[in-house]
Amino acid sequence: MTAPDPLDALLAAVALSTTPVEPDPTFAAALRARVEHALLQPRPSARENVMTSTDTPSTVVRSGEVVYTSIWTPNAARAAAFYGAVLGWQVESGSRADSRQVTNASAPLGLQGGQRPTTFLCFAVADVDIAVARVRAAGGSAGEPNDEPWGRVADCVDDQGLAFALRSGPPSPAPDVTAPGALTYLTLEVPDSTRARAFYGSVLGWEFSPGRVADGWGVTTDGAELRPMIGLWGGRAGDAVVTPMYVVADVDAAVATVRSAGGTSTEPERQPYGTSAECRDDQGGRFCLLQY
């Protein structure tokens, strides 16, 4: 004999019942609250629902981000003394003539003498050879990639004369962009932002959104801010340059040190993101200081 299904008895009892039963008021209120909470939650985006290869390596430098920075300056020894006083950098001799490497920075950082003042950036890419082809197709120039101990590297110049490099290779740790002395923001100042957006969008996959100043643009990749953050500023006179911003614990004290070390600085001003000052070092190199 087949055992009776318990649900049959339950259904029979329900069918015989003619009087609805009011639920317990406490239970009903709790259930309603849970349903409302679930229905009112924001719907996750497709990107939140799908884990991609760019979501997981948040602790490493992503493609399109800066993997190495070099401060270009007329004299590296003088620059080492200046930034050592202002930012506490410790340096040692580099592999090239008139070069220095910063040993206590949160990300790879160097100083290169014999150059006009600017900041030279090396960007991480998945495949240097493919990226070099994109540089040339976008109107820039690029040397042939070389294999170095730290990866495959190519020196490039964009279509407005700004030098940079590309590197593919082993993953590098993402930098701490908030520690005192750290590089936290970079501004690419170019004559023509339309050309720059087309160039770097093609080569590095950068995305752009309007910034706080006229012809200013914030840069993201895969919808996420870069580390350090990068901004693009068009309509600038003269040669294209990169202006760095560094974190300091006390911007007033840092400004005083800039001036005593032979540089110049504006008075610190409160901004939505912190207190900042615009400076020049003792060789004319422009930079900014930021106290969060």
DRENDO-1510 file (C-alpha; in Angstrom, 1 decimal, always signed):
<recs>
REC; n; res; u; v; w
REC; 1; MET; +0.0; +0.0; +0.0 .
REC; 2; THR; +1.3; +3.4; -0.9 .
REC; 3; ALA; +1.7; +5.8; +2.1 .
REC; 4; PRO; -0.6; +8.8; +2.0 .
REC; 5; ASP; +0.9; +12.1; +0.9 .
REC; 6; PRO; +0.9; +14.5; +3.8 .
REC; 7; LEU; +0.1; +17.3; +1.3 .
REC; 8; ASP; -3.1; +15.6; +0.3 .
REC; 9; ALA; -4.4; +15.9; +3.8 .
REC; 10; LEU; -3.4; +19.5; +4.0 .
REC; 11; LEU; -5.1; +20.3; +0.7 .
REC; 12; ALA; -8.2; +18.6; +1.9 .
REC; 13; ALA; -8.3; +20.6; +5.1 .
REC; 14; VAL; -7.9; +23.8; +3.1 .
REC; 15; ALA; -10.7; +22.8; +0.8 .
REC; 16; LEU; -13.1; +22.2; +3.7 .
REC; 17; SER; -12.2; +25.4; +5.3 .
REC; 18; THR; -14.7; +28.3; +4.6 .
REC; 19; THR; -13.4; +30.9; +7.1 .
REC; 20; PRO; -10.1; +32.8; +6.2 .
REC; 21; VAL; -7.7; +33.0; +9.0 .
REC; 22; GLU; -6.0; +36.3; +9.7 .
REC; 23; PRO; -2.2; +36.0; +10.0 .
REC; 24; ASP; -0.4; +37.0; +13.1 .
REC; 25; PRO; +0.0; +40.8; +13.0 .
REC; 26; THR; +3.6; +40.7; +14.1 .
REC; 27; PHE; +4.5; +38.1; +11.5 .
REC; 28; ALA; +2.7; +40.1; +8.8 .
REC; 29; ALA; +4.4; +43.3; +9.6 .
REC; 30; ALA; +7.9; +41.7; +9.6 .
REC; 31; LEU; +7.2; +39.9; +6.3 .
REC; 32; ARG; +6.0; +43.1; +4.7 .
REC; 33; ALA; +9.1; +45.0; +5.8 .
REC; 34; ARG; +11.4; +42.3; +4.4 .
REC; 35; VAL; +9.5; +42.3; +1.0 .
REC; 36; GLU; +9.6; +46.2; +0.8 .
REC; 37; HIS; +13.4; +46.2; +1.7 .
REC; 38; ALA; +14.1; +43.6; -1.1 .
REC; 39; LEU; +12.0; +45.5; -3.7 .
REC; 40; LEU; +13.5; +48.9; -2.9 .
REC; 41; GLN; +17.1; +47.8; -3.2 .
REC; 42; PRO; +18.9; +49.3; -6.3 .
REC; 43; ARG; +19.1; +46.9; -9.1 .
REC; 44; PRO; +22.7; +45.7; -9.6 .
REC; 45; SER; +24.3; +46.6; -12.9 .
REC; 46; ALA; +25.5; +44.1; -15.4 .
REC; 47; ARG; +29.0; +44.8; -14.4 .
REC; 48; GLU; +28.2; +44.1; -10.7 .
REC; 49; ASN; +26.7; +40.8; -11.8 .
REC; 50; VAL; +29.5; +39.6; -14.0 .
REC; 51; MET; +33.0; +39.3; -12.6 .
REC; 52; THR; +35.6; +40.1; -15.2 .
REC; 53; SER; +39.3; +39.9; -15.4 .
REC; 54; THR; +39.6; +43.6; -14.6 .
REC; 55; ASP; +37.6; +43.3; -11.4 .
REC; 56; THR; +39.8; +40.9; -9.5 .
REC; 57; PRO; +43.3; +42.5; -9.7 .
REC; 58; SER; +42.5; +45.6; -7.6 .
REC; 59; THR; +45.8; +45.2; -5.8 .
REC; 60; VAL; +47.9; +45.4; -9.0 .
REC; 61; VAL; +48.5; +48.0; -11.6 .
REC; 62; ARG; +45.8; +47.6; -14.4 .
REC; 63; SER; +46.3; +48.1; -18.1 .
REC; 64; GLY; +46.2; +51.8; -18.8 .
REC; 65; GLU; +47.6; +52.8; -15.4 .
REC; 66; VAL; +51.0; +54.3; -14.6 .
REC; 67; VAL; +53.6; +51.6; -13.8 .
REC; 68; TYR; +56.6; +53.9; -13.5 .
REC; 69; THR; +57.2; +57.7; -13.2 .
REC; 70; SER; +60.3; +59.7; -13.9 .
REC; 71; ILE; +60.7; +63.3; -13.0 .
REC; 72; TRP; +62.5; +64.9; -15.9 .
REC; 73; THR; +64.7; +67.9; -14.9 .
REC; 74; PRO; +67.8; +69.7; -16.0 .
REC; 75; ASN; +69.9; +68.3; -13.0 .
REC; 76; ALA; +68.9; +65.2; -11.2 .
REC; 77; ALA; +71.2; +65.8; -8.2 .
REC; 78; ARG; +69.6; +69.2; -7.5 .
REC; 79; ALA; +66.2; +67.7; -7.9 .
REC; 80; ALA; +67.0; +64.9; -5.5 .
REC; 81; ALA; +68.1; +67.5; -2.9 .
REC; 82; PHE; +65.0; +69.6; -3.5 .
REC; 83; TYR; +62.4; +66.9; -3.3 .
REC; 84; GLY; +64.2; +65.2; -0.5 .
REC; 85; ALA; +63.7; +68.3; +1.5 .
REC; 86; VAL; +60.1; +68.9; +0.5 .
REC; 87; LEU; +58.7; +65.3; +0.3 .
REC; 88; GLY; +61.2; +63.3; +2.2 .
REC; 89; TRP; +62.4; +61.2; -0.8 .
REC; 90; GLN; +65.5; +59.1; -0.3 .
REC; 91; VAL; +67.4; +58.5; -3.5 .
REC; 92; GLU; +70.3; +56.4; -4.8 .
REC; 93; SER; +72.2; +56.6; -8.1 .
REC; 94; GLY; +70.3; +55.2; -11.1 .
REC; 95; SER; +71.4; +53.1; -14.1 .
REC; 96; ARG; +71.6; +56.1; -16.5 .
REC; 97; ALA; +73.9; +59.1; -16.4 .
REC; 98; ASP; +72.5; +61.9; -14.2 .
REC; 99; SER; +69.7; +59.7; -12.9 .
REC; 100; ARG; +68.4; +58.8; -9.4 .
REC; 101; GLN; +66.0; +56.3; -8.1 .
REC; 102; VAL; +63.7; +57.1; -5.2 .
REC; 103; THR; +64.0; +54.2; -2.7 .
REC; 104; ASN; +61.2; +55.1; -0.2 .
REC; 105; ALA; +58.3; +55.9; -2.7 .
REC; 106; SER; +55.1; +53.9; -2.6 .
REC; 107; ALA; +55.5; +53.2; -6.4 .
REC; 108; PRO; +58.5; +53.0; -8.7 .
REC; 109; LEU; +59.8; +56.6; -9.2 .
REC; 110; GLY; +63.0; +58.1; -10.6 .
REC; 111; LEU; +64.7; +61.4; -11.5 .
REC; 112; GLN; +66.3; +61.9; -14.9 .
REC; 113; GLY; +68.6; +64.9; -15.5 .
REC; 114; GLY; +69.4; +66.6; -18.8 .
REC; 115; GLN; +65.8; +67.1; -19.7 .
REC; 116; ARG; +63.3; +69.9; -20.0 .
REC; 117; PRO; +61.0; +69.9; -16.9 .
REC; 118; THR; +58.1; +67.5; -17.1 .
REC; 119; THR; +57.0; +64.1; -15.8 .
REC; 120; PHE; +57.7; +61.1; -17.9 .
REC; 121; LEU; +55.1; +58.2; -17.5 .
REC; 122; CYS; +55.3; +54.6; -18.3 .
REC; 123; PHE; +51.9; +52.9; -18.8 .
REC; 124; ALA; +51.1; +49.2; -18.3 .
REC; 125; VAL; +49.6; +47.5; -21.3 .
REC; 126; ALA; +48.6; +43.9; -21.9 .
REC; 127; ASP; +50.7; +43.6; -25.1 .
REC; 128; VAL; +53.4; +46.2; -25.9 .
REC; 129; ASP; +53.6; +45.1; -29.6 .
REC; 130; ILE; +49.9; +45.7; -30.1 .
REC; 131; ALA; +50.0; +49.0; -28.2 .
REC; 132; VAL; +52.9; +50.2; -30.3 .
REC; 133; ALA; +50.9; +49.6; -33.5 .
REC; 134; ARG; +48.1; +51.6; -32.0 .
REC; 135; VAL; +50.5; +54.5; -31.2 .
REC; 136; ARG; +51.6; +54.6; -34.8 .
REC; 137; ALA; +48.1; +54.3; -36.2 .
REC; 138; ALA; +47.0; +57.2; -33.9 .
REC; 139; GLY; +49.6; +59.5; -35.3 .
REC; 140; GLY; +52.3; +59.1; -32.7 .
REC; 141; SER; +55.8; +57.5; -32.9 .
REC; 142; ALA; +57.2; +54.5; -31.2 .
REC; 143; GLY; +60.5; +52.7; -31.0 .
REC; 144; GLU; +60.8; +48.9; -31.4 .
REC; 145; PRO; +59.9; +47.1; -28.1 .
REC; 146; ASN; +62.8; +45.8; -26.0 .
REC; 147; ASP; +62.9; +43.0; -23.5 .
REC; 148; GLU; +64.2; +44.3; -20.1 .
REC; 149; PRO; +64.4; +42.5; -16.8 .
REC; 150; TRP; +61.2; +44.3; -15.7 .
REC; 151; GLY; +59.2; +43.5; -18.8 .
REC; 152; ARG; +58.8; +44.4; -22.5 .
REC; 153; VAL; +59.2; +48.1; -23.0 .
REC; 154; ALA; +58.8; +50.6; -25.8 .
REC; 155; ASP; +59.5; +54.4; -25.8 .
REC; 156; CYS; +56.9; +56.5; -27.5 .
REC; 157; VAL; +55.8; +60.0; -28.3 .
REC; 158; ASP; +52.2; +61.0; -28.7 .
REC; 159; ASP; +50.8; +63.1; -31.6 .
REC; 160; GLN; +51.4; +66.3; -29.7 .
REC; 161; GLY; +55.0; +65.7; -28.8 .
REC; 162; LEU; +54.6; +64.2; -25.3 .
REC; 163; ALA; +57.1; +61.4; -24.6 .
REC; 164; PHE; +56.0; +58.3; -22.6 .
REC; 165; ALA; +56.6; +54.6; -22.5 .
REC; 166; LEU; +54.6; +51.4; -22.6 .
REC; 167; ARG; +55.4; +48.2; -20.7 .
REC; 168; SER; +54.0; +44.7; -20.5 .
REC; 169; GLY; +55.3; +42.2; -18.0 .
REC; 170; PRO; +54.8; +40.8; -14.5 .
REC; 171; PRO; +52.0; +42.4; -12.5 .
REC; 172; SER; +53.1; +45.3; -10.3 .
REC; 173; PRO; +51.5; +46.2; -6.9 .
REC; 174; ALA; +49.0; +49.0; -7.0 .
REC; 175; PRO; +50.5; +52.2; -5.4 .
REC; 176; ASP; +49.4; +53.8; -2.2 .
REC; 177; VAL; +48.3; +57.2; -3.5 .
REC; 178; THR; +47.5; +58.7; -0.1 .
REC; 179; ALA; +50.7; +58.3; +1.9 .
REC; 180; PRO; +52.8; +61.5; +2.5 .
REC; 181; GLY; +55.3; +61.9; -0.4 .
REC; 182; ALA; +53.2; +59.8; -2.7 .
REC; 183; LEU; +52.1; +60.7; -6.2 .
REC; 184; THR; +48.4; +61.1; -6.1 .
REC; 185; TYR; +47.3; +62.9; -9.2 .
REC; 186; LEU; +48.7; +63.7; -12.7 .
REC; 187; THR; +47.5; +66.3; -15.1 .
REC; 188; LEU; +48.3; +66.0; -18.8 .
REC; 189; GLU; +48.3; +69.5; -20.2 .
REC; 190; VAL; +48.0; +69.5; -23.9 .
REC; 191; PRO; +47.2; +72.1; -26.7 .
REC; 192; ASP; +44.4; +70.0; -28.1 .
REC; 193; SER; +42.3; +67.8; -25.8 .
REC; 194; THR; +40.2; +66.4; -28.7 .
REC; 195; ARG; +43.3; +64.9; -30.3 .
REC; 196; ALA; +44.6; +63.7; -26.9 .
REC; 197; ARG; +41.4; +62.0; -26.0 .
REC; 198; ALA; +41.3; +60.2; -29.4 .
REC; 199; PHE; +45.0; +59.2; -29.0 .
REC; 200; TYR; +45.0; +57.9; -25.5 .
REC; 201; GLY; +41.5; +56.4; -25.9 .
REC; 202; SER; +42.8; +54.4; -28.8 .
REC; 203; VAL; +46.2; +53.4; -27.3 .
REC; 204; LEU; +45.3; +52.9; -23.6 .
REC; 205; GLY; +41.6; +52.5; -23.6 .
REC; 206; TRP; +41.0; +55.6; -21.5 .
REC; 207; GLU; +37.5; +57.0; -21.0 .
REC; 208; PHE; +36.8; +60.7; -20.5 .
REC; 209; SER; +34.2; +62.7; -18.6 .
REC; 210; PRO; +34.0; +66.5; -18.2 .
REC; 211; GLY; +36.0; +67.9; -15.3 .
REC; 212; ARG; +35.7; +71.0; -13.1 .
REC; 213; VAL; +37.6; +73.4; -15.4 .
REC; 214; ALA; +37.0; +74.5; -19.0 .
REC; 215; ASP; +38.3; +71.8; -21.4 .
REC; 216; GLY; +39.3; +69.6; -18.4 .
REC; 217; TRP; +38.6; +65.9; -18.4 .
REC; 218; GLY; +38.7; +63.1; -15.9 .
REC; 219; VAL; +40.1; +59.8; -17.0 .
REC; 220; THR; +38.9; +56.3; -16.2 .
REC; 221; THR; +39.4; +52.8; -17.5 .
REC; 222; ASP; +36.6; +50.3; -17.4 .
REC; 223; GLY; +34.6; +52.8; -15.5 .
REC; 224; ALA; +37.2; +53.0; -12.6 .
REC; 225; GLU; +39.5; +55.8; -11.6 .
REC; 226; LEU; +43.2; +55.3; -12.3 .
REC; 227; ARG; +45.8; +55.1; -9.5 .
REC; 228; PRO; +47.2; +57.7; -9.4 .
REC; 229; MET; +44.3; +59.6; -10.8 .
REC; 230; ILE; +44.8; +61.3; -14.1 .
REC; 231; GLY; +43.2; +64.4; -15.6 .
REC; 232; LEU; +43.5; +65.9; -19.1 .
REC; 233; TRP; +43.6; +69.6; -19.6 .
REC; 234; GLY; +43.3; +71.0; -23.1 .
REC; 235; GLY; +43.9; +74.5; -24.6 .
REC; 236; ARG; +47.2; +74.8; -22.9 .
REC; 237; ALA; +49.9; +77.0; -24.6 .
REC; 238; GLY; +53.3; +75.7; -25.4 .
REC; 239; ASP; +54.6; +72.1; -25.3 .
REC; 240; ALA; +52.5; +69.3; -23.7 .
REC; 241; VAL; +53.6; +68.6; -20.2 .
REC; 242; VAL; +52.6; +66.4; -17.3 .
REC; 243; THR; +52.1; +68.1; -13.9 .
REC; 244; PRO; +52.3; +65.8; -10.8 .
REC; 245; MET; +50.5; +66.3; -7.4 .
REC; 246; TYR; +52.1; +64.9; -4.3 .
REC; 247; VAL; +50.6; +64.2; -0.9 .
REC; 248; VAL; +51.9; +66.0; +2.2 .
REC; 249; ALA; +51.0; +65.7; +5.8 .
REC; 250; ASP; +51.1; +69.5; +6.4 .
REC; 251; VAL; +50.7; +71.7; +3.3 .
REC; 252; ASP; +51.7; +74.9; +5.1 .
REC; 253; ALA; +55.0; +73.4; +6.3 .
REC; 254; ALA; +55.6; +71.9; +2.9 .
REC; 255; VAL; +55.1; +75.3; +1.1 .
REC; 256; ALA; +57.5; +76.9; +3.5 .
REC; 257; THR; +60.1; +74.2; +2.7 .
REC; 258; VAL; +59.5; +74.7; -1.1 .
REC; 259; ARG; +60.3; +78.4; -0.7 .
REC; 260; SER; +63.3; +77.9; +1.5 .
REC; 261; ALA; +64.7; +75.3; -0.9 .
REC; 262; GLY; +64.7; +77.8; -3.8 .
REC; 263; GLY; +61.3; +77.0; -5.3 .
REC; 264; THR; +58.1; +79.0; -5.5 .
REC; 265; SER; +54.5; +78.3; -4.3 .
REC; 266; THR; +51.1; +79.8; -4.2 .
REC; 267; GLU; +49.3; +80.1; -0.8 .
REC; 268; PRO; +47.5; +76.9; +0.1 .
REC; 269; GLU; +43.8; +76.9; -0.9 .
REC; 270; ARG; +41.0; +74.7; +0.4 .
REC; 271; GLN; +39.5; +72.6; -2.4 .
REC; 272; PRO; +36.7; +70.0; -2.3 .
REC; 273; TYR; +39.3; +67.2; -2.2 .
REC; 274; GLY; +41.7; +68.8; +0.3 .
REC; 275; THR; +44.1; +71.8; +0.7 .
REC; 276; SER; +46.4; +72.3; -2.3 .
REC; 277; ALA; +49.2; +74.6; -3.5 .
REC; 278; GLU; +50.7; +75.1; -6.9 .
REC; 279; CYS; +54.5; +75.1; -6.9 .
REC; 280; ARG; +57.7; +75.2; -9.0 .
REC; 281; ASP; +60.9; +73.6; -7.9 .
REC; 282; ASP; +64.3; +75.3; -8.0 .
REC; 283; GLN; +64.8; +74.3; -11.7 .
REC; 284; GLY; +61.4; +75.4; -13.0 .
REC; 285; GLY; +59.5; +72.1; -12.8 .
REC; 286; ARG; +55.8; +72.5; -11.9 .
REC; 287; PHE; +54.1; +70.4; -9.4 .
REC; 288; CYS; +51.3; +70.6; -6.8 .
REC; 289; LEU; +51.0; +69.7; -3.1 .
REC; 290; LEU; +47.9; +68.3; -1.5 .
REC; 291; GLN; +47.0; +67.7; +2.1 .
REC; 292; TYR; +43.9; +65.4; +2.4 .
</recs>
